[in-house]
Amino acid sequence: MKTKLIILLALIFIYGINLSTAQSSLGIRFTPNITNQPKVDNASPTRLYGQNRLSFNTGLDYTRFFKNKPYGIRTGLGVGVIDYNYVFEAPYKAFGNSTREGNAYENNNFENYAYASLSLAFVYQFKIKNLLLETYLGATKKFYQYANESDAFGLAIRDQPYNFDDPNAGPPDLFITYPPINGRLHVDIPFGIGIVRKYSDRSSLTMSLVKNWTINPIVKGDLFVQAYGKTYTGGEFSPRSSYIGLDIRYSYSLGKKQFLRSSENIAEKKEEKSGYIKTAFIELLGAGGIGSANIDVRLKKNRQDGFGLRAGFGLGEYFAADLSSDQSGRYYSIPIGINYLLGKRRNSLELGTVFTPQFTFKKTLNDPKIAALGFINFGYRFQPLKEGLVFRAGWQPFYSTRKGLFSTFIGTSIGYGFK
């Protein structure tokens, strides 16, 4: 199956290169994303789950638009990483000879899944007013490293530590085994839609929101749990490769000019608008928590520098739920802040402060349903003088009403500036 897929992609790639009447481009892509939680089937009275994790993939691609058509095909090669973890919760009294009071809480990360990939997608571009938009739908075949090797991990909550090398230690309280994954068909279906910003007849930058669906879990792990004097087998803990992310692609045209343009000739440009400069941006980490969507408005007309306001909505800190429910997750966050930009041109030093209320409607274990974060931001901002790509990055120490002071937190953003 793998050989047939590689041959098919190679034939399509060669066919696209030999279409002399088509428009073509080479691209480089980076896609940070938030990976879905593992699939869990746990029949025991303990709680076992995974969290959404920050991962990424990157690659090179070749796009071929047909003559005088706004659609074409895109093939690509890529590499990526899928991060995953597990959280295991239960009262200490559930585990054998444990004499501790309260609840056990184990949150562990494992080695990432690294992979190479081949992709094929149908691409379509269209215009809405002065914006050039692009949408695509395709399939990605992933080849995972260490695919021929099985894996396992165990955990003991009872007072006597578990030792894999000690035959007298007895079974662990939690044990998950993974078979080799090489024989599985690993195909994902990505769909994206975004904005194309052309800087010349040859170069452009595309930012797309992408949703990726996995056909099946990466691997189906067999689950064993020992609690309250009973054993529970036949369950499942299976990492997945589905995600939602931001697709950032720089493309360089191999033809003399491209079919669609994001702006008219200079003689046909409209008079420059007068108003407050605004930025819509997505922030990873930073003042929203794990991620947020935001709007920033400058308070001086036609000026980048000076004071500005920002507000957004995102996912904040993680909280643990009641052991009898399945409601663990992250708070919703509402970052609201004020900032000051030092620099009148494209490059600015950004100073600011953000207050981020957090809330959840779910049942929690020991955490409040309403909490808050307070941030101070010292960072860099790149923003065009008119419209275009905006990039932010900075050091953002914060105080949590739940967990105290964190001095090493950072955040990064990408978005689009306009009037």
C-alpha positions in Angstrom: 0.0 0.0 0.0 2.8 2.4 0.9 4.6 1.7 -2.4 1.5 2.3 -4.5 0.8 5.6 -2.7 4.4 6.8 -3.3 4.2 5.9 -7.0 0.8 7.7 -7.3 2.1 10.9 -5.8 5.3 10.8 -7.9 3.3 10.4 -11.1 1.0 13.3 -10.2 4.1 15.5 -9.4 5.7 14.6 -12.7 2.5 15.3 -14.6 2.2 18.7 -13.0 5.8 19.7 -13.9 5.1 18.8 -17.6 2.0 21.0 -17.9 3.7 23.8 -19.8 0.6 26.0 -19.8 0.0 25.9 -16.0 1.2 28.3 -13.3 3.5 26.7 -10.6 5.2 27.6 -7.4 7.4 26.2 -4.7 6.6 26.7 -1.0 8.0 26.2 2.4 5.5 25.7 5.3 5.4 25.7 9.1 2.3 24.5 11.0 2.1 24.8 14.8 -1.0 23.0 16.0 -2.9 21.7 19.0 -3.3 17.9 18.9 -6.4 16.2 20.0 -6.6 14.2 23.2 -5.9 10.5 23.1 -8.9 8.2 22.7 -9.6 6.4 26.1 -11.7 3.4 26.9 -11.3 2.7 30.6 -13.8 0.4 32.4 -12.2 0.8 35.8 -13.3 3.3 38.6 -10.1 5.3 38.1 -9.8 8.2 35.7 -7.4 8.1 32.8 -7.2 10.7 30.0 -4.8 12.8 27.9 -4.7 16.5 27.3 -4.6 18.6 24.2 -0.9 19.2 23.4 1.1 21.7 21.3 2.8 20.0 18.3 4.1 21.1 14.9 4.9 20.0 11.4 6.8 21.6 8.5 7.7 20.8 4.9 8.2 21.7 1.3 5.6 21.6 -1.4 5.0 22.2 -5.1 1.7 23.8 -6.4 0.4 23.6 -9.9 -2.5 25.9 -11.1 -4.0 25.0 -14.5 -4.0 27.5 -17.3 -6.4 30.5 -16.6 -7.9 28.5 -13.8 -8.0 29.4 -10.1 -7.6 25.8 -9.0 -4.8 23.2 -9.1 -3.0 20.5 -7.2 -0.3 20.6 -4.5 2.1 17.8 -3.5 4.5 18.0 -0.6 7.1 16.4 1.6 7.1 17.0 5.4 8.3 16.1 8.8 6.5 16.6 12.1 6.1 15.8 15.8 3.0 14.7 17.7 3.2 15.2 21.5 1.0 13.3 23.9 0.7 12.6 27.6 -1.6 10.8 30.1 -3.2 11.8 33.4 -4.1 9.1 35.9 -6.3 10.0 38.9 -7.8 7.9 41.8 -7.9 7.8 45.6 -4.8 6.4 47.2 -6.9 3.9 49.1 -7.8 2.2 45.8 -4.3 0.8 45.5 -3.3 -2.2 47.6 -1.3 -1.4 50.7 -1.2 2.4 50.2 -1.7 4.2 53.5 -1.8 7.8 52.1 -4.9 10.0 52.3 -6.4 11.9 49.4 -6.2 11.4 45.7 -3.3 10.4 43.5 -2.6 12.6 40.5 0.0 11.5 37.9 0.6 13.6 34.8 3.4 12.2 32.6 4.7 13.0 29.1 6.2 10.4 26.8 8.5 10.4 23.8 7.0 12.3 20.9 5.9 10.5 17.8 8.2 11.8 15.0 7.1 11.2 11.3 7.8 11.9 7.7 4.9 12.5 5.3 3.7 12.7 1.7 0.7 14.9 0.9 -1.6 15.6 -2.0 -4.3 18.3 -2.0 -6.7 20.1 -4.3 -6.2 23.9 -4.0 -8.7 26.7 -5.0 -8.2 30.5 -4.8 -10.9 33.1 -5.0 -11.3 36.8 -4.2 -13.7 38.7 -1.9 -13.4 42.4 -2.5 -9.6 43.1 -2.2 -8.8 39.9 -0.4 -7.3 36.9 -2.1 -8.4 33.7 -0.3 -7.2 30.1 -0.6 -8.9 26.9 0.5 -7.6 23.3 0.1 -8.6 19.7 0.9 -6.2 16.8 0.7 -4.8 13.6 2.2 -1.5 13.1 4.1 0.3 9.7 4.4 2.5 9.6 7.5 5.5 7.3 8.1 6.3 7.0 11.8 9.8 6.4 13.2 10.4 3.3 15.3 7.3 1.8 13.6 8.5 -1.8 14.0 9.0 -1.6 17.8 6.4 -2.3 20.5 6.2 -0.1 23.6 4.8 -0.3 27.1 4.7 1.7 30.3 3.6 1.0 33.9 2.8 2.9 37.0 2.4 1.9 40.7 0.6 4.2 43.1 0.8 1.8 46.1 3.5 2.3 48.6 5.8 -0.4 47.1 7.3 1.0 43.9 6.8 -1.0 40.7 9.9 -2.3 39.1 9.8 -3.9 35.6 13.0 -5.9 36.3 11.7 -7.4 39.6 9.5 -10.5 39.0 8.2 -10.4 42.6 6.9 -6.8 42.3 3.5 -7.9 41.0 1.6 -6.2 38.3 1.6 -2.4 38.2 -1.5 -0.4 39.0 -1.6 1.0 35.5 -0.1 -0.8 32.5 -0.4 0.2 28.8 1.1 -1.8 26.0 1.5 -0.6 22.4 2.0 -3.0 19.4 4.2 -2.0 16.5 2.4 0.6 14.3 4.2 -0.1 11.0 1.3 -2.2 9.6 -1.4 0.4 10.0 -2.7 2.7 7.3 -1.8 6.2 8.6 -3.8 8.7 6.5 -5.0 12.1 7.6 -7.4 14.5 5.9 -6.5 18.2 6.2 -8.8 21.1 5.3 -7.6 24.7 5.3 -8.8 28.2 4.5 -6.7 31.3 4.6 -5.6 34.7 3.3 -3.0 35.1 0.5 -0.8 38.2 0.7 1.3 38.9 -2.4 4.5 40.9 -2.1 5.5 40.7 -5.8 4.5 38.7 -8.9 6.7 35.9 -7.6 6.5 35.8 -3.8 3.5 35.5 -1.4 2.6 34.5 2.1 -0.5 32.5 3.0 -1.9 32.1 6.5 -4.6 29.4 6.8 -6.6 28.0 9.6 -6.3 24.2 9.2 -8.3 21.3 10.6 -6.8 17.9 10.3 -8.8 14.6 10.8 -7.1 11.3 11.5 -8.6 8.2 9.9 -7.8 6.1 13.0 -5.6 6.4 16.1 -1.9 6.3 15.7 -1.8 3.0 17.7 -4.4 1.2 19.9 -2.8 0.6 23.3 -4.2 -2.2 25.5 -5.1 -1.0 29.0 -4.6 -2.8 32.3 -5.7 -1.2 35.6 -5.6 -2.7 39.1 -7.7 -0.9 41.7 -9.9 -1.8 44.7 -8.6 -5.3 44.6 -9.8 -6.0 41.1 -8.2 -6.0 37.7 -9.7 -4.3 34.6 -8.4 -5.3 31.2 -9.4 -4.9 27.5 -9.5 -1.1 27.7 -7.8 1.3 25.3 -5.5 4.3 25.4 -4.7 5.5 21.9 -2.9 8.7 20.8 -4.3 10.5 17.8 -2.9 12.8 15.1 -6.0 15.0 14.6 -5.4 18.7 15.2 -6.4 22.3 14.6 -3.5 24.6 13.7 -2.2 27.6 11.8 -0.7 26.9 8.4 2.0 29.5 7.5 3.3 29.1 3.9 5.8 31.2 1.9 5.5 30.5 -1.9 7.7 31.5 -4.8 6.3 31.4 -8.3 8.2 29.6 -11.1 6.3 31.5 -13.8 6.6 35.1 -15.0 3.4 36.1 -13.3 0.5 34.4 -11.4 -3.1 34.1 -12.4 -4.7 35.8 -9.4 -3.5 39.0 -7.8 -4.3 40.4 -4.3 -4.1 44.0 -5.5 -4.7 46.1 -8.6 -2.1 48.1 -10.4 -0.7 51.2 -8.7 -2.7 53.5 -10.9 -6.0 51.7 -9.9 -5.3 51.7 -6.1 -7.9 53.4 -4.0 -7.2 56.4 -1.8 -5.6 55.3 1.4 -8.1 54.9 4.3 -7.9 57.0 7.3 -8.7 55.3 10.6 -7.4 53.3 13.6 -5.0 50.5 12.8 -6.3 47.1 13.9 -4.8 43.7 14.1 -6.5 40.3 14.3 -4.1 37.7 15.6 -3.8 34.2 17.1 -1.5 33.9 20.1 0.1 30.6 21.2 0.8 30.5 24.9 0.9 34.2 26.1 -1.8 36.1 27.9 -4.7 33.8 26.8 -3.2 30.6 28.3 -2.4 27.8 25.9 -3.9 29.8 23.0 -6.3 32.6 22.1 -7.8 34.6 19.2 -7.5 38.4 19.7 -8.1 41.8 18.3 -5.8 44.8 18.9 -6.7 48.4 18.2 -4.3 51.4 18.2 -5.7 54.6 19.9 -4.1 57.1 17.5 -5.4 57.4 13.9 -3.0 56.2 11.2 -0.3 55.6 13.9 1.4 52.4 14.9 3.1 53.8 18.1 1.5 54.8 21.4 -1.2 53.2 23.4 -3.5 50.4 22.2 -6.1 48.0 23.6 -6.4 44.2 23.1 -9.1 41.7 23.9 -9.7 38.0 23.0 -11.0 34.6 23.9 -9.0 31.4 24.4 -8.2 28.4 26.5 -6.4 29.0 29.8 -5.0 26.8 32.6 -5.8 23.1 33.0 -8.0 22.0 35.9 -8.8 18.6 37.3 -12.4 17.4 37.6 -14.3 15.2 40.1 -13.1 11.6 39.8 -16.7 10.4 39.2 -17.1 12.6 36.1 -15.4 13.0 32.8 -15.1 16.8 32.8 -11.4 17.6 33.1 -10.2 20.3 30.7 -9.1 23.9 30.5 -10.6 27.1 31.6 -12.0 29.5 29.0 -10.0 32.7 29.1 -10.7 36.3 28.2 -7.5 38.3 27.9 -8.1 42.1 28.2 -5.1 44.4 28.2 -3.4 47.7 27.4 -0.1 48.1 25.6 2.3 50.8 24.4 4.5 50.5 21.2 7.8 52.2 21.0 8.6 52.6 17.3 6.7 54.4 14.5 7.6 52.1 11.7 7.4 48.4 11.1 9.5 47.3 14.1 8.4 48.1 17.6 9.1 47.4 21.3 5.9 46.4 22.9 5.2 46.9 26.6 1.9 46.1 28.2 -0.2 44.4 30.9 -3.1 42.0 30.5 -5.7 40.8 33.0 -7.2 37.4 32.0 -10.3 36.1 33.8 -10.8 32.4 33.5 -14.0 30.4 34.0 -15.5 26.9 33.4 -19.0 25.5 33.5 -17.7 22.0 34.2 -17.4 20.3 37.6 -14.0 20.6 39.1 -12.2 18.6 41.8 -10.3 21.1 44.0 -10.1 24.1 41.7 -12.5 27.1 41.6 -14.8 27.6 38.7 -13.6 31.2 38.3 -9.9 32.1 38.4 -7.6 34.8 37.0 -4.2 35.5 35.5 -2.2 38.7 35.4 0.5 39.3 32.8 3.3 41.8 32.1 4.5 41.8 28.5 8.0 42.7 27.2 8.2 41.9 23.5 8.8 42.7 19.9 6.2 43.4 17.3 6.5 43.6 13.5 3.6 45.3 11.8 3.4 46.7 8.2 2.6 50.4 7.7 -0.6 49.6 5.9 -2.0 46.1 5.6 -0.2 42.8 6.0 1.3 40.1 8.2 1.9 40.9 11.9 4.3 39.0 14.1 4.6 39.3 17.9 6.9 37.5 20.4 7.8 38.3 24.0 8.6 37.4 27.6 5.3 37.3 29.6 5.7 36.6 33.3 2.4 36.2 35.1 0.7 35.6 38.4 -2.0 32.9 38.7 -4.6 33.1 41.5 -4.4 29.3 41.6 -0.7 28.5 41.3 1.3 31.7 42.1 4.0 33.5 40.1 5.6 32.1 36.9 8.5 34.1 35.6 9.7 32.1 32.5 6.5 32.2 30.4 6.7 33.4 26.8 4.2 33.9 24.0 4.2 34.2 20.2 1.5 35.6 17.8 0.8 35.8 14.1 -2.0 37.8 12.5 -3.1 40.4 10.0 -3.1 44.2 10.3 -5.6 46.5 8.6 -7.5 49.7 9.0 
